[in-house]
Amino acid sequence: MLGYLLGRSGLDVLVLEKHADFLRDFRGDTIHPSTLELVGELGLLRDFLRCPHQRLERLKMVIEGNAVTIADFSRLRVTCPYVAFMPQWDFLNFVAEQGAAYPGFNLKKNSQALGLLTRAGRIVGVRVLTAAGEIQVEADLVVAADGRHSILREQSGLPLREIGAPLDVVWLRLKKSTHADPELFGHFGQGGLLITVDRGDYWQCAYIIPKGGFEHLKVQGLNAFKGCLVSLKPSLADDIDDLRSWDSCFLLTVAVNRLQRWWRPGLLCIGDAAHAMSPVGGVGINLAIQDAVAAANILVPGLAAGQGIDHLCARVQRRRELPVGLTQAWQVFVQKRILGHVLVNSGVVPGPLRFLRKLPMLQLILGRLVGLGVRPEHIRIRETGAG
Ligand SMILES: Cc1cc2nc3c(=O)[nH]c(=O)nc-3n(C[C@H](O)[C@H](O)[C@H](O)COP(=O)(O)OP(=O)(O)OC[C@H]3O[C@@H](n4cnc5c(N)ncnc54)[C@H](O)[C@@H]3O)c2cc1C
């Protein structure tokens, strides 16, 4: 996204992607109202919404047999008051296709950054493994947007603060044979907490387990696990046999952390590389995009005005660390007070969820917090890079 925005503004940018395409393991498909708003500001919304997706206006959870709205997006004052579910590869392909219109935007797939090039204490580029062998790419600024296991961040030596999480998540898909309310998202009961996302012809399911508990779950056996999922969401009874082995279950080891300093001379970290988010609220993609927009808003006019690149990187951190810190703070609250409670006291409704039932106003506040986030960014740079 940052590559696209810089290319659109007439800067020369090279995006390196280690894979041959954007197809990858599932890691969330949520495009929140804040991102849809940005797509609209870029003038791309009509084309974007032509890509296949599902829409969700509310998130509901079954608590003691009753459906309770957790977050309501429908009353947000935005162009698209809903979460769109779209595979990440479709989203990334869309952004890359838009970028291709700008001569300054270059995307090189099959190109893995191996390490940083340093000269006199400054990062001046990266070593890259390509199909033709290893090459060196020099740049005025290297942006590490290489995810939660960022090799560039690791090599930079920037200090990372681990915040931690008491849980992990088991992800799986089940084919969907019956119609069910797509807004019914969370299923809470004796067996714990199950999230199901309606993806048209299948359910994307997330089952919360205690940290490190996957092996224990496996020891209890696949049938016990299947029974547990059906007890939480009885309508899965017709679909559960689609789960044939543990190989179809993908473990997300939940990490919550953030860099204390997001940059050093010549290098800026954004997205998961700067701050791995908890899956609570499914906001990681959107925060990464907000970082990209903030970085472009600061870098483009700053560079045009001849300001120093390191000073601009420091401004990006100052702009983004508050929204990231506050988001992680409420995620950690939910992890401890709701999810942690569910894991320890199976079947007992956590206090904050009871509160939610009594105060419908909270559903709107959560809709805003999840859907728009803290201090949402807007596109402030003009398109000047068209060929
Ligand atoms: C199972 C799972 C479910 C999730 N569900 C959600 C959800 O529902 N909603 C949500 O908002 N977030 C979700 N997340 C989090 C979300 O995926 C991340 O927060 C988001 O993708 C971060 O974006 P990013 O661009 O910083 O990093 P990434 O999306 O991780 O992108 C990094 C990119 O860099 C490439 N790369 C890595 N190393 C190199 C290298 N050395 N050289 C070249 N390229 C490299 C990778 O191939 C990748 O394309 C989920 C994560 C997981 C693991």
The ligand as a Gaussian input file, in Angstrom:
#p B3LYP/6-31G(d) Opt

LIG

0 1
 C       -4.069000     -16.671000      11.049000
 C       -4.134000     -15.184000      11.058000
 C       -5.368000     -14.548000      10.996000
 C       -5.446000     -13.162000      10.977000
 N       -6.674000     -12.592000      10.886000
 C       -6.776000     -11.243000      10.741000
 C       -8.042000     -10.630000      10.490000
 O       -9.088000     -11.279000      10.408000
 N       -8.067000      -9.294000      10.320000
 C       -6.942000      -8.524000      10.401000
 O       -7.034000      -7.288000      10.242000
 N       -5.729000      -9.084000      10.636000
 C       -5.620000     -10.419000      10.789000
 N       -4.396000     -10.989000      10.993000
 C       -3.221000     -10.111000      11.102000
 C       -2.833000      -9.586000       9.726000
 O       -2.580000     -10.663000       8.852000
 C       -1.588000      -8.692000       9.831000
 O       -1.752000      -7.756000      10.876000
 C       -1.353000      -7.924000       8.534000
 O       -1.321000      -8.806000       7.434000
 C       -0.038000      -7.158000       8.640000
 O        0.306000      -6.632000       7.402000
 P        1.828000      -6.400000       7.031000
 O        1.802000      -5.883000       5.619000
 O        2.505000      -5.606000       8.063000
 O        2.507000      -7.820000       7.061000
 P        2.144000      -9.135000       6.241000
 O        0.716000      -9.161000       5.832000
 O        2.681000     -10.268000       7.051000
 O        2.960000      -8.963000       4.891000
 C        4.350000      -9.122000       4.848000
 C        4.696000      -9.416000       3.408000
 O        6.108000      -9.399000       3.279000
 C        6.533000     -10.585000       2.616000
 N        7.860000     -10.876000       3.150000
 C        8.178000     -11.335000       4.393000
 N        9.497000     -11.428000       4.526000
 C       10.041000     -11.004000       3.364000
 C       11.366000     -10.857000       2.889000
 N       12.416000     -11.166000       3.667000
 N       11.556000     -10.391000       1.635000
 C       10.508000     -10.066000       0.836000
 N        9.218000     -10.194000       1.234000
 C        9.003000     -10.650000       2.479000
 C        5.489000     -11.626000       2.955000
 O        5.468000     -12.659000       2.000000
 C        4.215000     -10.782000       2.949000
 O        3.651000     -10.679000       1.686000
 C       -4.276000     -12.378000      11.033000
 C       -3.028000     -12.998000      11.098000
 C       -2.952000     -14.390000      11.093000
 C       -1.584000     -15.043000      11.133000

